[in-house]
């Protein structure tokens, strides 16, 4: 039963991370098109998703706090595919964040040189 609860929380976390990755791609498009409105909109969406991720993390920690053998549960064969997928999505998020930061920096430099 405890594995099912952890898997359910992890599925929500994975779905939320995928939403975050989608927003990062939309933010990239807004940056490329120099859409200040789009950048602000996507930044607000990122903030909402980060709050949701924080809530899910708190929920997971509260759940795991009551489990005696956390490592066995986390390392179980049922949980492993989710853990691997989360790792892969997190790597994609990291790359997307770095790209967006570089694009923003380039855009700011472009605007400064135009002024």
MINU-20297 format. One record per atom (N, C-alpha, C, O): y, x, z; chain; residue number from 1; residue in three letters; atom name. Coordinates in pm, whole numbers, plus 50000, padded with zeros to 5 digits. Layout:
# residues N
v;u;w;balum;zado;logu;doke
Y;X;Z;A;NUM;Ala;CA
...
***
This chain:
# residues 115
v;u;w;balum;zado;logu;doke
49880;50082;50000;A;1;Unk;N
50000;50000;50000;A;1;Unk;CA
50126;50086;50000;A;1;Unk;C
50222;50055;49930;A;1;Unk;O
50125;50193;50078;A;2;Unk;N
50244;50277;50084;A;2;Unk;CA
50269;50348;49951;A;2;Unk;C
50384;50373;49916;A;2;Unk;O
50162;50381;49877;A;3;Unk;N
50180;50442;49745;A;3;Unk;CA
50251;50345;49652;A;3;Unk;C
50337;50386;49574;A;3;Unk;O
50215;50218;49658;A;4;Unk;N
50274;50117;49570;A;4;Unk;CA
50424;50102;49597;A;4;Unk;C
50503;50088;49504;A;4;Unk;O
50462;50105;49724;A;5;Unk;N
50604;50093;49758;A;5;Unk;CA
50681;50213;49706;A;5;Unk;C
50788;50198;49648;A;5;Unk;O
50626;50333;49727;A;6;Unk;N
50692;50454;49679;A;6;Unk;CA
50701;50455;49527;A;6;Unk;C
50803;50496;49471;A;6;Unk;O
50597;50412;49461;A;7;Unk;N
50599;50407;49314;A;7;Unk;CA
50703;50306;49266;A;7;Unk;C
50773;50333;49168;A;7;Unk;O
50716;50193;49333;A;8;Unk;N
50816;50094;49295;A;8;Unk;CA
50958;50150;49309;A;8;Unk;C
51041;50130;49221;A;8;Unk;O
50984;50218;49418;A;9;Unk;N
51116;50280;49438;A;9;Unk;CA
51139;50387;49332;A;9;Unk;C
51249;50398;49277;A;9;Unk;O
51035;50464;49303;A;10;Unk;N
51046;50571;49204;A;10;Unk;CA
51068;50515;49064;A;10;Unk;C
51143;50574;48986;A;10;Unk;O
51004;50404;49031;A;11;Unk;N
51028;50340;48901;A;11;Unk;CA
51174;50298;48887;A;11;Unk;C
51235;50317;48782;A;11;Unk;O
51229;50242;48994;A;12;Unk;N
51370;50203;48992;A;12;Unk;CA
51459;50325;48975;A;12;Unk;C
51558;50322;48901;A;12;Unk;O
51423;50432;49043;A;13;Unk;N
51500;50556;49033;A;13;Unk;CA
51494;50611;48891;A;13;Unk;C
51596;50655;48837;A;13;Unk;O
51377;50610;48831;A;14;Unk;N
51360;50659;48695;A;14;Unk;CA
51440;50575;48596;A;14;Unk;C
51507;50630;48508;A;14;Unk;O
51433;50445;48609;A;15;Unk;N
51509;50357;48521;A;15;Unk;CA
51659;50382;48535;A;15;Unk;C
51732;50382;48436;A;15;Unk;O
51704;50402;48657;A;16;Unk;N
51846;50428;48682;A;16;Unk;CA
51888;50562;48623;A;16;Unk;C
51998;50574;48569;A;16;Unk;O
51803;50662;48633;A;17;Unk;N
51833;50792;48572;A;17;Unk;CA
51842;50781;48420;A;17;Unk;C
51927;50845;48359;A;17;Unk;O
51756;50701;48361;A;18;Unk;N
51762;50680;48216;A;18;Unk;CA
51892;50608;48177;A;18;Unk;C
51950;50637;48073;A;18;Unk;O
51936;50514;48261;A;19;Unk;N
52064;50447;48236;A;19;Unk;CA
52178;50549;48244;A;19;Unk;C
52270;50546;48163;A;19;Unk;O
52169;50639;48342;A;20;Unk;N
52272;50742;48357;A;20;Unk;CA
52276;50831;48233;A;20;Unk;C
52384;50866;48185;A;20;Unk;O
52160;50867;48181;A;21;Unk;N
52154;50949;48060;A;21;Unk;CA
52216;50876;47942;A;21;Unk;C
52287;50936;47861;A;21;Unk;O
52190;50747;47931;A;22;Unk;N
52250;50667;47823;A;22;Unk;CA
52402;50666;47835;A;22;Unk;C
52473;50680;47735;A;22;Unk;O
52452;50650;47956;A;23;Unk;N
52598;50649;47979;A;23;Unk;CA
52657;50786;47943;A;23;Unk;C
52766;50793;47886;A;23;Unk;O
52585;50893;47976;A;24;Unk;N
52635;51026;47940;A;24;Unk;CA
52647;51042;47789;A;24;Unk;C
52741;51105;47741;A;24;Unk;O
52553;50985;47715;A;25;Unk;N
52560;50992;47569;A;25;Unk;CA
52677;50909;47516;A;25;Unk;C
52745;50948;47421;A;25;Unk;O
52700;50795;47578;A;26;Unk;N
52814;50712;47539;A;26;Unk;CA
52946;50779;47576;A;26;Unk;C
53046;50767;47504;A;26;Unk;O
52946;50849;47689;A;27;Unk;N
53064;50925;47728;A;27;Unk;CA
53092;51036;47627;A;27;Unk;C
53206;51061;47591;A;27;Unk;O
52985;51101;47583;A;28;Unk;N
53000;51207;47482;A;28;Unk;CA
53066;51151;47357;A;28;Unk;C
53156;51213;47300;A;28;Unk;O
53021;51035;47313;A;29;Unk;N
53079;50973;47194;A;29;Unk;CA
53227;50942;47216;A;29;Unk;C
53308;50958;47124;A;29;Unk;O
53262;50897;47337;A;30;Unk;N
53403;50867;47367;A;30;Unk;CA
53486;50995;47367;A;30;Unk;C
53601;50995;47321;A;30;Unk;O
53429;51102;47418;A;31;Unk;N
53501;51231;47420;A;31;Unk;CA
53524;51279;47277;A;31;Unk;C
53634;51322;47243;A;31;Unk;O
53421;51271;47196;A;32;Unk;N
53431;51318;47057;A;32;Unk;CA
53535;51239;46980;A;32;Unk;C
53607;51294;46896;A;32;Unk;O
53543;51109;47008;A;33;Unk;N
53639;51026;46935;A;33;Unk;CA
53776;51023;47002;A;33;Unk;C
53865;50949;46960;A;33;Unk;O
53795;51104;47106;A;34;Unk;N
53921;51112;47180;A;34;Unk;CA
53964;50976;47232;A;34;Unk;C
54082;50942;47228;A;34;Unk;O
53868;50898;47281;A;35;Unk;N
53897;50765;47335;A;35;Unk;CA
53912;50774;47487;A;35;Unk;C
53814;50776;47560;A;35;Unk;O
54037;50779;47532;A;36;Unk;N
54062;50786;47676;A;36;Unk;CA
54007;50662;47747;A;36;Unk;C
53951;50672;47855;A;36;Unk;O
54025;50547;47684;A;37;Unk;N
53972;50423;47741;A;37;Unk;CA
53819;50430;47756;A;37;Unk;C
53764;50389;47858;A;37;Unk;O
53753;50483;47655;A;38;Unk;N
53608;50497;47659;A;38;Unk;CA
53562;50596;47765;A;38;Unk;C
53463;50573;47833;A;38;Unk;O
53634;50705;47777;A;39;Unk;N
53600;50806;47878;A;39;Unk;CA
53612;50747;48018;A;39;Unk;C
53526;50767;48103;A;39;Unk;O
53720;50674;48041;A;40;Unk;N
53741;50611;48173;A;40;Unk;CA
53632;50507;48200;A;40;Unk;C
53576;50501;48310;A;40;Unk;O
53601;50426;48100;A;41;Unk;N
53499;50322;48115;A;41;Unk;CA
53362;50385;48150;A;41;Unk;C
53294;50340;48242;A;41;Unk;O
53325;50489;48077;A;42;Unk;N
53195;50552;48101;A;42;Unk;CA
53194;50626;48234;A;42;Unk;C
53091;50632;48302;A;42;Unk;O
53307;50682;48271;A;43;Unk;N
53315;50749;48401;A;43;Unk;CA
53295;50648;48514;A;43;Unk;C
53227;50678;48613;A;43;Unk;O
53353;50529;48499;A;44;Unk;N
53333;50423;48599;A;44;Unk;CA
53187;50380;48604;A;44;Unk;C
53132;50356;48712;A;44;Unk;O
53124;50370;48489;A;45;Unk;N
52981;50333;48485;A;45;Unk;CA
52896;50441;48552;A;45;Unk;C
52801;50410;48623;A;45;Unk;O
52931;50567;48528;A;46;Unk;N
52858;50677;48593;A;46;Unk;CA
52869;50666;48744;A;46;Unk;C
52771;50686;48816;A;46;Unk;O
52988;50633;48792;A;47;Unk;N
53010;50620;48936;A;47;Unk;CA
52922;50510;48994;A;47;Unk;C
52863;50527;49101;A;47;Unk;O
52914;50396;48926;A;48;Unk;N
52830;50286;48972;A;48;Unk;CA
52683;50326;48977;A;48;Unk;C
52612;50295;49072;A;48;Unk;O
52638;50395;48875;A;49;Unk;N
52498;50437;48868;A;49;Unk;CA
52468;50540;48976;A;49;Unk;C
52362;50537;49038;A;49;Unk;O
52561;50631;49000;A;50;Unk;N
52541;50731;49106;A;50;Unk;CA
52530;50665;49243;A;50;Unk;C
52452;50709;49327;A;50;Unk;O
52608;50559;49265;A;51;Unk;N
52597;50485;49391;A;51;Unk;CA
52459;50420;49403;A;51;Unk;C
52399;50419;49510;A;51;Unk;O
52410;50367;49293;A;52;Unk;N
52277;50305;49293;A;52;Unk;CA
52170;50412;49321;A;52;Unk;C
52077;50387;49397;A;52;Unk;O
52183;50528;49259;A;53;Unk;N
52087;50637;49284;A;53;Unk;CA
52091;50681;49430;A;53;Unk;C
51987;50711;49489;A;53;Unk;O
52210;50686;49486;A;54;Unk;N
52224;50723;49627;A;54;Unk;CA
52155;50620;49716;A;54;Unk;C
52087;50656;49812;A;54;Unk;O
52171;50493;49684;A;55;Unk;N
52105;50387;49760;A;55;Unk;CA
51953;50401;49750;A;55;Unk;C
51884;50391;49851;A;55;Unk;O
51902;50423;49629;A;56;Unk;N
51758;50438;49611;A;56;Unk;CA
51704;50560;49687;A;56;Unk;C
51595;50555;49744;A;56;Unk;O
51781;50667;49688;A;57;Unk;N
51740;50787;49762;A;57;Unk;CA
51734;50757;49912;A;57;Unk;C
51641;50800;49981;A;57;Unk;O
51832;50685;49962;A;58;Unk;N
51833;50646;50103;A;58;Unk;CA
51714;50556;50134;A;58;Unk;C
51649;50571;50238;A;58;Unk;O
51686;50463;50043;A;59;Unk;N
51572;50374;50060;A;59;Unk;CA
51440;50453;50064;A;59;Unk;C
51353;50427;50146;A;59;Unk;O
51429;50550;49974;A;60;Unk;N
51308;50632;49968;A;60;Unk;CA
51292;50716;50096;A;60;Unk;C
51184;50725;50153;A;60;Unk;O
51402;50777;50139;A;61;Unk;N
51398;50858;50261;A;61;Unk;CA
51361;50773;50383;A;61;Unk;C
51285;50818;50469;A;61;Unk;O
51415;50652;50390;A;62;Unk;N
51382;50563;50502;A;62;Unk;CA
51234;50527;50499;A;62;Unk;C
51169;50523;50603;A;62;Unk;O
51183;50501;50381;A;63;Unk;N
51041;50468;50367;A;63;Unk;CA
50954;50588;50405;A;63;Unk;C
50857;50574;50480;A;63;Unk;O
50989;50705;50353;A;64;Unk;N
50908;50825;50381;A;64;Unk;CA
50921;50869;50527;A;64;Unk;C
50832;50938;50578;A;64;Unk;O
51029;50831;50592;A;65;Unk;N
51046;50866;50732;A;65;Unk;CA
50939;50807;50821;A;65;Unk;C
50906;50863;50926;A;65;Unk;O
50884;50693;50780;A;66;Unk;N
50779;50628;50858;A;66;Unk;CA
50638;50668;50818;A;66;Unk;C
50542;50618;50876;A;66;Unk;O
50625;50757;50723;A;67;Unk;N
50494;50800;50674;A;67;Unk;CA
50457;50932;50740;A;67;Unk;C
50536;51027;50742;A;67;Unk;O
50337;50937;50793;A;68;Unk;N
50291;51057;50864;A;68;Unk;CA
50264;51171;50766;A;68;Unk;C
50307;51284;50789;A;68;Unk;O
50191;51143;50658;A;69;Unk;N
50150;51248;50565;A;69;Unk;CA
50224;51232;50431;A;69;Unk;C
50164;51192;50331;A;69;Unk;O
50352;51264;50431;A;70;Unk;N
50438;51246;50313;A;70;Unk;CA
50389;51327;50194;A;70;Unk;C
50383;51277;50082;A;70;Unk;O
50354;51453;50218;A;71;Unk;N
50316;51542;50108;A;71;Unk;CA
50194;51492;50031;A;71;Unk;C
50190;51500;49909;A;71;Unk;O
50095;51440;50103;A;72;Unk;N
49977;51388;50037;A;72;Unk;CA
50015;51269;49949;A;72;Unk;C
49965;51255;49838;A;72;Unk;O
50102;51186;49998;A;73;Unk;N
50147;51069;49923;A;73;Unk;CA
50225;51112;49799;A;73;Unk;C
50199;51063;49689;A;73;Unk;O
50318;51203;49815;A;74;Unk;N
50402;51248;49704;A;74;Unk;CA
50321;51325;49600;A;74;Unk;C
50350;51318;49480;A;74;Unk;O
50219;51397;49644;A;75;Unk;N
50137;51477;49553;A;75;Unk;CA
50020;51399;49494;A;75;Unk;C
49940;51456;49419;A;75;Unk;O
50008;51270;49525;A;76;Unk;N
49894;51191;49477;A;76;Unk;CA
49897;51179;49325;A;76;Unk;C
50002;51191;49262;A;76;Unk;O
49780;51154;49267;A;77;Unk;N
49767;51140;49122;A;77;Unk;CA
49845;51019;49070;A;77;Unk;C
49891;51020;48955;A;77;Unk;O
49861;50916;49151;A;78;Unk;N
49936;50799;49110;A;78;Unk;CA
50085;50829;49096;A;78;Unk;C
50153;50775;49009;A;78;Unk;O
50136;50915;49181;A;79;Unk;N
50278;50945;49184;A;79;Unk;CA
50318;51058;49089;A;79;Unk;C
50432;51064;49044;A;79;Unk;O
50224;51145;49058;A;80;Unk;N
50252;51265;48977;A;80;Unk;CA
50318;51236;48842;A;80;Unk;C
50415;51303;48808;A;80;Unk;O
50269;51139;48763;A;81;Unk;N
50335;51113;48634;A;81;Unk;CA
50482;51072;48648;A;81;Unk;C
50566;51111;48566;A;81;Unk;O
50512;50996;48751;A;82;Unk;N
50651;50955;48773;A;82;Unk;CA
50737;51075;48811;A;82;Unk;C
50850;51089;48764;A;82;Unk;O
50682;51160;48896;A;83;Unk;N
50755;51280;48939;A;83;Unk;CA
50784;51369;48819;A;83;Unk;C
50893;51424;48806;A;83;Unk;O
50685;51384;48730;A;84;Unk;N
50705;51466;48610;A;84;Unk;CA
50809;51406;48517;A;84;Unk;C
50892;51478;48461;A;84;Unk;O
50805;51273;48499;A;85;Unk;N
50903;51209;48412;A;85;Unk;CA
51043;51218;48468;A;85;Unk;C
51139;51239;48395;A;85;Unk;O
51055;51201;48600;A;86;Unk;N
51186;51216;48664;A;86;Unk;CA
51239;51358;48640;A;86;Unk;C
51357;51376;48610;A;86;Unk;O
51152;51456;48654;A;87;Unk;N
51193;51595;48631;A;87;Unk;CA
51244;51613;48488;A;87;Unk;C
51348;51676;48467;A;87;Unk;O
51173;51557;48391;A;88;Unk;N
51214;51569;48250;A;88;Unk;CA
51348;51501;48225;A;88;Unk;C
51434;51557;48157;A;88;Unk;O
51366;51381;48279;A;89;Unk;N
51493;51309;48259;A;89;Unk;CA
51606;51385;48327;A;89;Unk;C
51717;51392;48274;A;89;Unk;O
51580;51441;48445;A;90;Unk;N
51683;51518;48515;A;90;Unk;CA
51725;51640;48432;A;90;Unk;C
51843;51676;48430;A;90;Unk;O
51631;51703;48365;A;91;Unk;N
51665;51815;48277;A;91;Unk;CA
51755;51768;48162;A;91;Unk;C
51851;51836;48127;A;91;Unk;O
51724;51652;48105;A;92;Unk;N
51807;51597;47999;A;92;Unk;CA
51947;51563;48051;A;92;Unk;C
52046;51586;47982;A;92;Unk;O
51954;51509;48172;A;93;Unk;N
52082;51476;48233;A;93;Unk;CA
52164;51602;48252;A;93;Unk;C
52284;51604;48224;A;93;Unk;O
52100;51707;48300;A;94;Unk;N
52170;51834;48322;A;94;Unk;CA
52230;51887;48192;A;94;Unk;C
52345;51929;48190;A;94;Unk;O
52152;51884;48086;A;95;Unk;N
52200;51932;47956;A;95;Unk;CA
52316;51844;47907;A;95;Unk;C
52417;51896;47859;A;95;Unk;O
52301;51712;47920;A;96;Unk;N
52406;51621;47875;A;96;Unk;CA
52535;51641;47954;A;96;Unk;C
52644;51638;47897;A;96;Unk;O
52522;51661;48085;A;97;Unk;N
52641;51685;48168;A;97;Unk;CA
52712;51813;48125;A;97;Unk;C
52834;51817;48114;A;97;Unk;O
52635;51918;48100;A;98;Unk;N
52694;52045;48057;A;98;Unk;CA
52765;52029;47923;A;98;Unk;C
52875;52081;47904;A;98;Unk;O
52703;51958;47829;A;99;Unk;N
52765;51935;47699;A;99;Unk;CA
52896;51857;47713;A;99;Unk;C
52997;51891;47651;A;99;Unk;O
52893;51752;47796;A;100;Unk;N
53013;51672;47814;A;100;Unk;CA
53125;51753;47879;A;100;Unk;C
53242;51739;47842;A;100;Unk;O
53090;51838;47973;A;101;Unk;N
53192;51923;48036;A;101;Unk;CA
53254;52017;47933;A;101;Unk;C
53376;52038;47933;A;101;Unk;O
53172;52074;47847;A;102;Unk;N
53224;52164;47743;A;102;Unk;CA
53312;52087;47645;A;102;Unk;C
53418;52134;47604;A;102;Unk;O
53267;51967;47608;A;103;Unk;N
53347;51886;47516;A;103;Unk;CA
53480;51846;47578;A;103;Unk;C
53583;51849;47511;A;103;Unk;O
53478;51810;47705;A;104;Unk;N
53602;51775;47774;A;104;Unk;CA
53696;51895;47781;A;104;Unk;C
53817;51881;47759;A;104;Unk;O
53641;52009;47810;A;105;Unk;N
53723;52131;47816;A;105;Unk;CA
53785;52160;47680;A;105;Unk;C
53903;52191;47670;A;105;Unk;O
53704;52149;47575;A;106;Unk;N
53754;52171;47440;A;106;Unk;CA
53863;52070;47406;A;106;Unk;C
53967;52106;47350;A;106;Unk;O
53840;51943;47441;A;107;Unk;N
53938;51838;47413;A;107;Unk;CA
54068;51863;47486;A;107;Unk;C
54176;51845;47429;A;107;Unk;O
54058;51904;47611;A;108;Unk;N
54180;51932;47688;A;108;Unk;CA
54255;52050;47626;A;108;Unk;C
54378;52046;47617;A;108;Unk;O
54184;52152;47586;A;109;Unk;N
54249;52265;47521;A;109;Unk;CA
54316;52224;47391;A;109;Unk;C
54425;52270;47360;A;109;Unk;O
54250;52136;47316;A;110;Unk;N
54305;52086;47191;A;110;Unk;CA
54434;52008;47216;A;110;Unk;C
54533;52026;47145;A;110;Unk;O
54433;51922;47317;A;111;Unk;N
54552;51843;47350;A;111;Unk;CA
54665;51935;47395;A;111;Unk;C
54779;51917;47353;A;111;Unk;O
54633;52034;47480;A;112;Unk;N
54736;52128;47527;A;112;Unk;CA
54799;52205;47413;A;112;Unk;C
54920;52225;47410;A;112;Unk;O
54715;52248;47319;A;113;Unk;N
54770;52325;47207;A;113;Unk;CA
54851;52238;47111;A;113;Unk;C
54938;52287;47040;A;113;Unk;O
54821;52109;47110;A;114;Unk;N
54894;52016;47024;A;114;Unk;CA
55033;51983;47079;A;114;Unk;C
55124;51946;47005;A;114;Unk;O
55045;51998;47211;A;115;Unk;N
55173;51964;47276;A;115;Unk;CA
55264;52078;47262;A;115;Unk;C
55378;52073;47310;A;115;Unk;O
***
